[in-house]
Amino acid sequence: MWNRRTNSLEQILDVLKGSTIAEERGKDDNSKFWATYKKVSTEYDDDFLGRANDDMGIILTFAGLFSAVNSTFIVGMQPNTGDTTNALLLYLIQVTVNGPNSAPDINTLSSSTGFSSSTVWMQALAYASLAFSVLAAFGAVLGKQW
């Protein structure tokens, strides 16, 4: 029984001597190399991840600000519905003051719902840039959580 335990302990010691996990000081140049490599690579990886995390934060901030400004321009490019409302109110006032027989021509109101090609292009570019900005922010969030 004692002999079996001794053999088991000797086998365990032999495995540990050949292992790269259990580091022994002054063992050989190979184990010193791997210990130094692990230390240097851990420092490099930590530095790299810290810089990448900071970069993702900057991208998130820029994408958020750009989306806000871009949304403001998109809202500003929408047609002004107040013009049609003002023309209809003017029509109602003229009918009320002058009577129904002297009503102005309602055909002068702008009934065109089409937009010029340059307006369509500008809005398409604005919406595309907004979509890419939101996708960049989404990618940055995924990068920070990974």
Secondary structure as GFF3:
##gff-version 3
##sequence-region A 1 146
A	DSSP	alpha_helix	2	18	.	.	.	ID=ss1
A	DSSP	alpha_helix	29	76	.	.	.	ID=ss2
A	DSSP	alpha_helix	81	98	.	.	.	ID=ss3
A	DSSP	three_ten_helix	100	102	.	.	.	ID=ss4
A	DSSP	three_ten_helix	106	108	.	.	.	ID=ss5
A	DSSP	alpha_helix	117	145	.	.	.	ID=ss6
###
